[in-house]
């Protein structure tokens, strides 16, 4: 057997191993949990906290966690929406639902209020979901001070501060899970969405770092990197296989808690992420840039018509 044959065998073996591991990954995350092979979430604690819980992914997560036996504390800005979601959840489940109206764009003193509210709760799961994005794809120099401050406060600082609030008891109890909702945008730099994608990349790295730090304390810290979902934030209005409803997404994503520390949470998104990983980064960045330019042009035309 000559050198080229050896290299050919090694290459084929490597490809077979990668394909096998990918198939096992899909099977473990998206098939076996439906057969009952998943974590019983109530083992982590009695309460789940979900930020940004009146719309989209947050609301769907709150509903799914309540259906799986958790009491839920809903934290969002709008009191009326919080009341409506609370009533909706209470009509479908028999667990305790609490609400707390908080604007995460306010100064850090809000975390004193949250700390007082949760100090007597047995918090098993924290879902850091609250987030904000641009109105439309924009060049960095066009961004206002206001939007930059909002992205920092809402996308970044909120996750850090909420994590600091729940970690001490989780460490003491040697159990718990923190799910940080990042985005598939964290996996590749996004021109025209630079600050947003960077904030999500922070959440991704933050989660992965903490997962190593607190693995010794049996605490699960998961980085969730979903693709497009039909929500107000994404501005996607039509449901399809690769842009599911928040409810469809949450049913799969909640299953992955305790099974994987970094996942898209939804099998079609996992296919997209696998594709992104195997393609050259410069090519993916170029395609994203061109897509964002088209979205930007469309948004600007729409705004011009409204004037």
VOBA-1610 file (N, C-alpha, C; in pm, whole numbers, padded with zeros to 5 digits, always signed):
BEGIN
Unk+00085-00120+00000Unk+00000+00000+00000Unk+00089+00125+00000Unk+00071+00209-00103Unk+00155+00328-00111Unk+00096+00443-00029Unk+00169+00553-00026Unk+00130+00669+00055Unk-00007+00722+00014Unk-00034+00728-00116Unk-00162+00783-00162Unk-00280+00696-00118Unk-00260+00565-00120Unk-00364+00474-00074Unk-00391+00490+00075Unk-00282+00506+00152Unk-00296+00527+00296Unk-00374+00655+00324Unk-00335+00763+00255Unk-00404+00892+00273Unk-00550+00882+00231Unk-00576+00806+00125Unk-00714+00787+00079Unk-00798+00715+00183Unk-00740+00609+00244Unk-00810+00535+00349Unk-00834+00622+00472Unk-00734+00700+00508Unk-00749+00789+00624Unk-00858+00893+00599Unk-00858+00949+00478Unk-00960+01048+00443Unk-01100+00989+00446Unk-01114+00869+00389Unk-01245+00802+00387Unk-01292+00770+00529Unk-01196+00724+00612Unk-01230+00693+00752Unk-01276+00817+00825Unk-01205+00928+00803Unk-01242+01054+00868Unk-01383+01096+00828Unk-01415+01088+00699Unk-01547+01127+00650Unk-01656+01038+00710Unk-01630+00907+00715Unk-01727+00813+00773Unk-01752+00844+00919Unk-01644+00874+00993Unk-01658+00906+01135Unk-01739+01034+01153Unk-01709+01139+01072Unk-01783+01266+01083Unk-01931+01247+01052Unk-01962+01171+00948Unk-02102+01146+00913Unk-02172+01068+01023Unk-02102+00968+01078Unk-02161+00886+01185Unk-02189+00970+01309Unk-02095+01057+01345Unk-02115+01142+01462Unk-02229+01241+01440Unk-02240+01294+01318Unk-02349+01387+01287Unk-02484+01317+01295Unk-02492+01195+01242Unk-02617+01120+01248Unk-02655+01088+01393Unk-02556+01050+01474Unk-02582+01021+01614Unk-02628+01148+01687Unk-02569+01261+01653Unk-02607+01389+01712Unk-02755+01419+01685Unk-02797+01402+01560Unk-02938+01425+01524Unk-03029+01326+01595Unk-02988+01200+01599Unk-03068+01097+01663Unk-03086+01126+01812Unk-02977+01162+01878Unk-02979+01185+02024Unk-03063+01307+02061Unk-03057+01413+01978Unk-03125+01538+02013Unk-03269+01544+01965Unk-03299+01483+01850Unk-03428+01509+01789Unk-03517+01387+01768Unk-03464+01266+01797Unk-03544+01146+01783Unk-03565+01079+01919Unk-03456+01049+01988Unk-03466+00978+02116Unk-03550+01052+02221Unk-03542+01187+02230Unk-03626+01256+02328Unk-03776+01233+02307Unk-03817+01215+02182Unk-03959+01188+02154Unk-04001+01051+02204Unk-03902+00965+02226Unk-03928+00830+02277Unk-03915+00825+02429Unk-03894+00943+02489Unk-03886+00950+02635Unk-03746+00963+02691Unk-03643+00958+02604Unk-03505+00969+02651Unk-03466+01116+02662Unk-03514+01182+02765Unk-03484+01323+02789Unk-03484+01350+02938Unk-03430+01464+02975Unk-03419+01501+03116Unk-03556+01538+03172Unk-03587+01486+03291Unk-03708+01531+03360Unk-03676+01663+03427Unk-03731+01771+03373Unk-03689+01906+03411Unk-03718+01941+03556Unk-03821+01882+03614Unk-03855+01912+03753Unk-03747+01864+03850Unk-03656+01779+03804Unk-03543+01738+03889Unk-03449+01855+03916Unk-03453+01955+03830Unk-03362+02068+03843Unk-03410+02170+03945Unk-03539+02170+03974Unk-03597+02267+04065Unk-03744+02288+04031Unk-03814+02360+04117Unk-03958+02377+04099Unk-03993+02490+04003Unk-03905+02589+03991Unk-03938+02710+03916Unk-03849+02729+03793Unk-03911+02783+03689Unk-03838+02830+03571Unk-03861+02980+03558Unk-03756+03052+03523Unk-03767+03196+03496Unk-03742+03216+03347Unk-03832+03290+03282Unk-03816+03316+03139Unk-03824+03468+03117Unk-03718+03525+03061Unk-03719+03668+03029Unk-03768+03687+02885Unk-03830+03802+02860Unk-03886+03825+02727Unk-03992+03722+02695Unk-04088+03705+02789Unk-04177+03589+02786Unk-04319+03619+02738Unk-04342+03734+02677Unk-04478+03765+02631Unk-04496+03746+02481Unk-04389+03717+02410Unk-04398+03695+02265Unk-04295+03590+02223Unk-04315+03536+02104Unk-04214+03456+02038Unk-04159+03339+02115Unk-04027+03323+02108Unk-03960+03209+02169Unk-03983+03206+02320Unk-03975+03322+02385Unk-03991+03327+02530Unk-04126+03277+02576Unk-04231+03323+02509Unk-04366+03279+02544Unk-04382+03129+02519Unk-04329+03081+02407Unk-04339+02939+02374Unk-04261+02854+02474Unk-04144+02900+02516Unk-04066+02830+02618Unk-04142+02824+02750Unk-04201+02936+02789Unk-04276+02941+02915Unk-04391+02840+02912Unk-04462+02836+02799Unk-04573+02742+02785Unk-04524+02597+02793Unk-04414+02568+02724Unk-04363+02431+02721Unk-04311+02388+02858Unk-04243+02478+02928Unk-04193+02445+03062Unk-04308+02423+03160Unk-04413+02503+03148Unk-04530+02485+03234Unk-04596+02350+03206Unk-04605+02313+03078Unk-04664+02185+03041Unk-04582+02068+03094Unk-04454+02091+03118Unk-04368+01983+03167Unk-04351+01984+03318Unk-04438+02058+03384Unk-04445+02050+03530Unk-04378+02159+03608Unk-04326+02261+03541Unk-04256+02369+03610Unk-04352+02481+03647Unk-04331+02541+03766Unk-04388+02672+03793Unk-04306+02773+03714Unk-04367+02880+03667Unk-04297+02973+03579Unk-04311+03117+03626Unk-04198+03187+03631Unk-04196+03332+03654Unk-04172+03399+03519Unk-04270+03475+03474Unk-04260+03547+03347Unk-04206+03687+03373Unk-04099+03723+03304Unk-04043+03858+03319Unk-04040+03926+03183Unk-04115+04035+03172Unk-04117+04116+03050Unk-04154+04258+03086Unk-04158+04343+02985Unk-04180+04486+03009Unk-04327+04524+03021Unk-04413+04462+02940Unk-04552+04505+02927Unk-04643+04432+03025Unk-04701+04506+03119Unk-04786+04446+03223Unk-04910+04380+03165Unk-04971+04444+03065Unk-05093+04388+03006Unk-05065+04256+02935Unk-04954+04251+02861Unk-04917+04127+02794Unk-04883+04017+02895Unk-04814+04055+03002Unk-04781+03959+03107Unk-04908+03898+03166Unk-05006+03983+03191Unk-05133+03935+03248Unk-05201+03838+03152Unk-05199+03872+03023Unk-05264+03786+02924Unk-05196+03650+02913Unk-05062+03650+02912Unk-04989+03523+02903Unk-05009+03441+03029Unk-05010+03507+03144Unk-05033+03438+03271Unk-05169+03367+03269Unk-05272+03438+03226Unk-05406+03379+03220Unk-05412+03264+03121Unk-05343+03279+03009Unk-05340+03173+02909Unk-05274+03047+02963Unk-05159+03064+03031Unk-05088+02948+03086Unk-05169+02881+03197Unk-05231+02962+03281Unk-05310+02907+03392Unk-05431+02830+03342Unk-05482+02866+03224Unk-05599+02796+03170Unk-05562+02660+03111Unk-05433+02640+03085Unk-05388+02515+03023Unk-05306+02425+03115Unk-05264+02477+03229Unk-05185+02395+03321Unk-05224+02427+03465Unk-05181+02343+03555Unk-05221+02359+03695Unk-05101+02392+03784Unk-05009+02469+03730Unk-04891+02508+03805Unk-04893+02658+03830Unk-04812+02701+03924Unk-04813+02843+03963Unk-04741+02927+03858Unk-04804+03038+03822Unk-04747+03130+03725Unk-04739+03268+03791Unk-04620+03324+03794Unk-04600+03459+03847Unk-04552+03551+03736Unk-04572+03680+03756Unk-04524+03777+03656Unk-04446+03889+03726Unk-04356+03948+03649Unk-04278+04061+03699Unk-04250+04153+03580Unk-04300+04276+03590Unk-04282+04373+03481Unk-04147+04444+03498Unk-04058+04420+03404Unk-03922+04475+03410Unk-03881+04522+03271Unk-03825+04641+03263Unk-03767+04690+03139Unk-03615+04670+03149Unk-03562+04576+03073Unk-03420+04544+03082Unk-03331+04653+03024Unk-03389+04755+02968Unk-03309+04867+02918Unk-03286+04973+03026Unk-03336+04947+03145Unk-03319+05041+03256Unk-03187+05013+03328Unk-03145+05107+03416Unk-03019+05088+03490Unk-03019+04960+03575Unk-02903+04927+03629Unk-02885+04800+03698Unk-02971+04783+03823Unk-03031+04890+03871Unk-03112+04878+03994Unk-03230+04782+03976Unk-03268+04754+03851Unk-03378+04660+03828Unk-03344+04521+03881Unk-03216+04488+03887Unk-03178+04354+03929Unk-03194+04335+04080Unk-03199+04444+04154Unk-03233+04436+04296Unk-03379+04393+04312Unk-03466+04448+04226Unk-03607+04411+04229Unk-03625+04264+04196Unk-03555+04220+04092Unk-03566+04080+04051Unk-03512+03988+04160Unk-03400+04026+04221Unk-03339+03946+04327Unk-03436+03926+04443Unk-03506+04033+04480Unk-03604+04024+04590Unk-03718+03931+04554Unk-03757+03934+04426Unk-03870+03854+04381Unk-03838+03705+04379Unk-03713+03669+04349Unk-03680+03527+04329Unk-03608+03464+04448Unk-03579+03542+04552Unk-03493+03491+04660Unk-03551+03368+04730Unk-03684+03354+04731Unk-03745+03240+04798Unk-03794+03131+04701Unk-03757+03144+04574Unk-03798+03046+04475Unk-03688+02941+04453Unk-03731+02817+04436Unk-03638+02709+04403Unk-03621+02708+04251Unk-03529+02792+04203Unk-03514+02811+04058Unk-03431+02697+04000Unk-03494+02622+03910Unk-03425+02512+03844Unk-03376+02548+03705Unk-03452+02637+03638Unk-03418+02674+03500Unk-03431+02825+03482Unk-03330+02884+03421Unk-03335+03024+03378Unk-03321+03026+03226Unk-03415+03091+03159Unk-03406+03108+03014Unk-03384+03257+02986Unk-03261+03291+02949Unk-03227+03429+02913Unk-03263+03450+02766Unk-03386+03492+02744Unk-03438+03503+02608Unk-03453+03647+02559Unk-03473+03740+02652Unk-03502+03878+02610Unk-03395+03930+02514Unk-03439+03997+02409Unk-03343+04047+02310Unk-03404+04152+02220Unk-03318+04221+02148Unk-03361+04325+02056Unk-03269+04322+01934Unk-03323+04357+01819Unk-03244+04362+01696Unk-03269+04495+01626Unk-03199+04517+01514Unk-03220+04638+01435Unk-03360+04636+01373Unk-03408+04754+01338Unk-03533+04763+01263Unk-03513+04702+01124Unk-03397+04722+01066Unk-03360+04663+00936Unk-03208+04663+00927Unk-03147+04579+00840Unk-03000+04574+00829Unk-02942+04714+00804Unk-02838+04747+00881Unk-02782+04883+00874Unk-02630+04880+00885Unk-02567+04978+00821Unk-02424+04998+00838Unk-02398+05053+00978Unk-02283+05017+01032Unk-02253+05052+01172Unk-02262+05202+01198Unk-02212+05285+01105Unk-02211+05429+01129Unk-02351+05491+01129Unk-02451+05414+01083Unk-02589+05463+01082Unk-02661+05438+01213Unk-02604+05354+01297Unk-02673+05315+01421Unk-02670+05428+01523Unk-02784+05450+01587Unk-02793+05555+01688Unk-02733+05508+01820Unk-02700+05604+01905Unk-02652+05571+02039Unk-02758+05491+02115Unk-02884+05522+02088Unk-02993+05455+02157Unk-02997+05306+02127Unk-02988+05269+01999Unk-02995+05127+01965Unk-02872+05052+02015Unk-02757+05117+02014Unk-02636+05053+02066Unk-02649+05025+02215Unk-02703+05123+02288Unk-02722+05106+02432Unk-02826+04998+02461Unk-02933+04995+02381Unk-03037+04894+02401Unk-02983+04753+02377Unk-02906+04735+02272Unk-02850+04602+02244Unk-02757+04557+02357Unk-02677+04650+02407Unk-02588+04617+02518Unk-02666+04579+02643Unk-02763+04662+02680Unk-02839+04639+02803Unk-02927+04514+02794Unk-02996+04499+02681Unk-03097+04394+02670Unk-03038+04260+02626Unk-02948+04261+02529Unk-02894+04136+02477Unk-02779+04080+02560Unk-02701+04170+02621Unk-02577+04126+02686Unk-02586+04135+02839Unk-02606+04255+02890Unk-02602+04275+03035Unk-02713+04196+03106Unk-02830+04189+03045Unk-02940+04116+03110Unk-02902+03971+03137Unk-02840+03905+03040Unk-02800+03765+03057Unk-02694+03750+03165Unk-02598+03842+03168Unk-02493+03836+03271Unk-02552+03854+03410Unk-02637+03955+03425Unk-02691+03986+03558Unk-02790+03879+03605Unk-02876+03830+03516Unk-02970+03726+03555Unk-02896+03599+03595Unk-02790+03568+03523Unk-02709+03450+03556Unk-02646+03465+03694Unk-02597+03584+03725Unk-02537+03609+03857Unk-02639+03593+03969Unk-02765+03623+03940Unk-02869+03614+04043Unk-02902+03470+04080Unk-02902+03380+03980Unk-02946+03243+04008Unk-02832+03146+04037Unk-02711+03179+03998Unk-02600+03084+04013Unk-02571+03042+04157Unk-02566+03135+04253Unk-02528+03093+04390Unk-02613+02978+04445Unk-02744+02985+04430Unk-02830+02878+04481Unk-02815+02751+04400Unk-02793+02766+04269Unk-02772+02647+04187Unk-02644+02576+04228Unk-02540+02653+04257Unk-02414+02594+04303Unk-02435+02523+04437Unk-02509+02587+04524Unk-02537+02530+04655Unk-02616+02399+04643Unk-02715+02398+04550Unk-02802+02281+04533Unk-02742+02174+04442Unk-02633+02209+04372Unk-02570+02117+04278Unk-02666+02071+04169Unk-02748+02164+04120Unk-02840+02134+04011Unk-02891+02265+03951Unk-02940+02256+03829Unk-02995+02374+03763Unk-02952+02381+03617Unk-03024+02464+03542Unk-02992+02484+03401Unk-03014+02629+03363Unk-02922+02683+03285Unk-02934+02818+03231Unk-02928+02807+03079Unk-03032+02854+03014Unk-03038+02851+02867Unk-03025+02994+02817Unk-02919+03021+02744Unk-02898+03154+02686Unk-02935+03150+02538Unk-03039+03225+02503Unk-03088+03224+02365Unk-03003+03320+02281Unk-02909+03262+02208Unk-02824+03341+02119Unk-02889+03338+01981Unk-02816+03299+01879Unk-02868+03296+01744Unk-02767+03226+01655Unk-02815+03170+01545Unk-02723+03115+01447Unk-02633+03225+01391Unk-02677+03352+01410Unk-02595+03468+01371Unk-02466+03474+01451Unk-02460+03400+01564Unk-02338+03398+01645Unk-02229+03313+01581Unk-02267+03230+01483Unk-02171+03135+01427Unk-02087+03192+01314Unk-02126+03307+01261Unk-02050+03369+01152Unk-02071+03520+01157Unk-01967+03601+01137Unk-01983+03747+01138Unk-02084+03792+01033Unk-02174+03883+01072Unk-02280+03928+00982Unk-02265+04076+00949Unk-02223+04105+00829Unk-02219+04244+00783Unk-02362+04298+00777Unk-02379+04424+00812Unk-02506+04495+00820Unk-02590+04456+00941Unk-02540+04359+01018Unk-02601+04324+01147Unk-02489+04307+01249Unk-02386+04387+01237Unk-02261+04365+01309Unk-02277+04363+01461Unk-02347+04461+01515Unk-02360+04471+01661Unk-02453+04362+01713Unk-02562+04338+01640Unk-02655+04232+01681Unk-02586+04096+01683Unk-02518+04061+01572Unk-02453+03930+01566Unk-02341+03919+01669Unk-02274+04031+01697Unk-02167+04030+01798Unk-02225+04008+01938Unk-02342+04066+01964Unk-02405+04045+02095Unk-02445+03899+02112Unk-02488+03835+02004Unk-02524+03695+02011Unk-02400+03605+02021Unk-02292+03649+01957Unk-02165+03576+01971Unk-02115+03583+02114Unk-02136+03698+02179Unk-02100+03709+02321Unk-02176+03605+02402Unk-02309+03597+02381Unk-02390+03501+02456Unk-02342+03359+02434Unk-02304+03329+02311Unk-02256+03195+02278Unk-02126+03163+02353Unk-02030+03251+02346Unk-01902+03229+02414Unk-01919+03232+02566Unk-02002+03322+02615Unk-02033+03333+02758Unk-02088+03199+02809Unk-02183+03144+02736Unk-02246+03018+02775Unk-02146+02903+02774Unk-02068+02895+02668Unk-01974+02784+02655Unk-01864+02791+02760Unk-01823+02911+02795Unk-01721+02928+02900Unk-01776+02888+03036Unk-01898+02937+03067Unk-01958+02905+03196Unk-01989+02756+03209Unk-02022+02693+03097Unk-02051+02550+03101Unk-01931+02470+03150Unk-01813+02512+03110Unk-01691+02446+03156Unk-01666+02480+03304Unk-01686+02606+03341Unk-01661+02650+03479Unk-01749+02577+03579Unk-01878+02556+03544Unk-01974+02507+03643Unk-02019+02363+03619Unk-01952+02295+03527Unk-01980+02154+03508Unk-01954+02074+03634Unk-01853+02117+03711Unk-01818+02050+03837Unk-01930+02060+03940Unk-02021+02159+03923Unk-02132+02178+04015Unk-02262+02119+03962Unk-02252+02040+03855Unk-02368+01975+03793Unk-02471+02074+03742Unk-02422+02190+03696Unk-02511+02293+03640Unk-02499+02290+03488Unk-02615+02284+03422Unk-02620+02283+03276Unk-02626+02427+03227Unk-02534+02465+03139Unk-02542+02597+03078Unk-02538+02578+02928Unk-02650+02609+02865Unk-02669+02577+02723Unk-02671+02703+02638Unk-02596+02698+02529Unk-02602+02804+02428Unk-02699+02758+02319Unk-02806+02833+02303Unk-02907+02801+02203Unk-02888+02895+02084Unk-02866+02838+01966Unk-02835+02921+01848Unk-02936+02894+01735Unk-03060+02937+01754Unk-03163+02909+01653Unk-03143+02987+01524Unk-03201+02932+01417Unk-03210+03005+01292Unk-03336+03090+01294Unk-03391+03118+01177Unk-03510+03202+01169Unk-03632+03133+01228Unk-03710+03209+01305Unk-03836+03163+01362Unk-03939+03273+01336Unk-04062+03234+01315Unk-04167+03334+01288Unk-04202+03411+01414Unk-04132+03521+01436Unk-04155+03607+01552Unk-04153+03752+01509Unk-04196+03840+01598Unk-04191+03983+01570Unk-04048+04030+01553Unk-03957+03972+01631Unk-03817+04014+01625Unk-03755+03981+01489Unk-03784+03863+01436Unk-03724+03822+01309Unk-03793+03886+01189Unk-03919+03931+01211Unk-04000+03989+01102Unk-04031+03889+00991Unk-04021+03760+01025Unk-04062+03655+00931Unk-04209+03624+00958Unk-04292+03633+00856Unk-04436+03620+00875Unk-04494+03487+00830Unk-04422+03415+00743Unk-04475+03292+00686Unk-04402+03171+00742Unk-04477+03080+00803Unk-04419+02960+00862Unk-04379+02862+00752Unk-04259+02808+00764Unk-04216+02700+00675Unk-04121+02609+00752Unk-04068+02507+00686Unk-03983+02410+00754Unk-03864+02475+00823Unk-03803+02574+00758Unk-03683+02637+00813Unk-03714+02764+00892Unk-03841+02802+00900Unk-03883+02915+00984Unk-04011+02873+01056Unk-03996+02792+01162Unk-04112+02735+01229Unk-04182+02837+01319Unk-04298+02798+01367Unk-04364+02878+01470Unk-04285+02865+01600Unk-04295+02962+01690Unk-04225+02950+01818Unk-04265+02825+01895Unk-04391+02785+01883Unk-04439+02667+01955Unk-04373+02539+01904Unk-04366+02526+01772Unk-04299+02409+01713Unk-04152+02406+01753Unk-04089+02523+01748Unk-03948+02531+01785Unk-03926+02491+01931Unk-04004+02549+02022Unk-03983+02526+02165Unk-04002+02379+02203Unk-04096+02310+02140Unk-04119+02169+02172Unk-03992+02086+02149Unk-03920+02116+02042Unk-03795+02044+02016Unk-03681+02097+02102Unk-03671+02230+02114Unk-03556+02289+02182Unk-03552+02254+02330Unk-03668+02253+02396Unk-03671+02220+02540Unk-03623+02077+02562Unk-03648+01989+02466Unk-03601+01850+02477Unk-03449+01841+02489Unk-03378+01940+02434Unk-03231+01931+02429Unk-03163+01974+02559Unk-03239+02030+02654Unk-03180+02071+02781Unk-03123+01949+02852Unk-02996+01956+02885Unk-02930+01844+02951Unk-02870+01742+02856Unk-02900+01754+02726Unk-02845+01661+02627Unk-02731+01722+02547Unk-02733+01855+02532Unk-02632+01920+02449Unk-02611+02062+02500Unk-02484+02103+02512Unk-02457+02235+02567Unk-02453+02345+02461Unk-02461+02305+02333Unk-02466+02405+02225Unk-02543+02346+02108Unk-02657+02403+02077Unk-02742+02348+01973Unk-02833+02455+01915Unk-02880+02430+01792Unk-02982+02519+01734Unk-03118+02488+01795Unk-03135+02368+01848Unk-03259+02331+01914Unk-03367+02274+01823Unk-03343+02275+01691Unk-03448+02237+01596Unk-03380+02173+01476Unk-03426+02053+01436Unk-03345+01975+01341Unk-03323+02044+01205Unk-03419+02115+01145Unk-03385+02183+01019Unk-03280+02293+01038Unk-03284+02360+01154Unk-03181+02460+01182Unk-03046+02394+01201Unk-03048+02273+01257Unk-02923+02199+01274Unk-02862+02164+01139Unk-02948+02134+01041Unk-02900+02110+00905Unk-02834+02236+00848Unk-02899+02351+00871Unk-02843+02478+00823Unk-02709+02506+00889Unk-02702+02482+01019Unk-02577+02507+01092Unk-02466+02414+01044Unk-02500+02288+01017Unk-02402+02193+00966Unk-02349+02240+00831Unk-02438+02291+00747Unk-02398+02345+00616Unk-02303+02463+00633Unk-02338+02554+00727Unk-02252+02672+00751Unk-02113+02630+00797Unk-02107+02529+00882Unk-01978+02484+00936Unk-01888+02427+00828Unk-01949+02360+00729Unk-01868+02293+00626Unk-01834+02383+00509Unk-01903+02496+00496Unk-01875+02587+00385Unk-01766+02687+00424Unk-01690+02738+00327Unk-01588+02840+00358Unk-01651+02964+00419Unk-01590+03015+00526Unk-01648+03129+00598Unk-01665+03251+00508Unk-01565+03278+00422Unk-01573+03397+00337Unk-01695+03388+00245Unk-01728+03267+00198Unk-01843+03250+00109Unk-01974+03271+00183Unk-01983+03214+00306Unk-02103+03231+00388Unk-02124+03378+00421Unk-02016+03448+00459Unk-02026+03590+00491Unk-02075+03670+00371Unk-02025+03637+00253Unk-02066+03709+00132Unk-02214+03687+00104Unk-02261+03563+00118Unk-02402+03533+00094Unk-02491+03606+00195Unk-02449+03608+00321Unk-02526+03678+00424Unk-02530+03828+00395Unk-02417+03882+00355Unk-02409+04025+00323Unk-02504+04060+00209Unk-02504+03978+00105Unk-02593+04004-00009Unk-02740+03993+00031Unk-02771+03895+00115Unk-02909+03881+00164Unk-02950+04002+00246Unk-02863+04046+00335Unk-02892+04162+00419Unk-02908+04290+00336Unk-02830+04301+00229Unk-02843+04417+00142Unk-02981+04420+00075Unk-03027+04302+00032Unk-03160+04295-00029Unk-03269+04330+00072Unk-03256+04279+00194Unk-03353+04311+00299Unk-03351+04459+00333Unk-03233+04517+00334Unk-03217+04660+00363Unk-03286+04744+00254Unk-03260+04709+00130Unk-03321+04783+00018Unk-03473+04776+00025Unk-03525+04657+00053Unk-03670+04639+00063Unk-03729+04721+00177Unk-03660+04720+00293Unk-03709+04795+00410Unk-03708+04945+00385Unk-03602+04994+00322Unk-03592+05138+00294Unk-03700+05181+00196Unk-03730+05098+00096Unk-03837+05130+00001Unk-03971+05136+00072Unk-03993+05042+00162Unk-04117+05038+00238Unk-04132+05163+00325Unk-04023+05201+00391Unk-04027+05321+00475Unk-04051+05447+00391Unk-03995+05449+00271Unk-04012+05564+00182Unk-04160+05578+00139Unk-04224+05465+00115Unk-04364+05468+00076Unk-04454+05517+00189Unk-04413+05490+00313Unk-04496+05530+00427Unk-04488+05678+00457Unk-04388+05747+00401Unk-04373+05890+00426Unk-04483+05971+00358
//
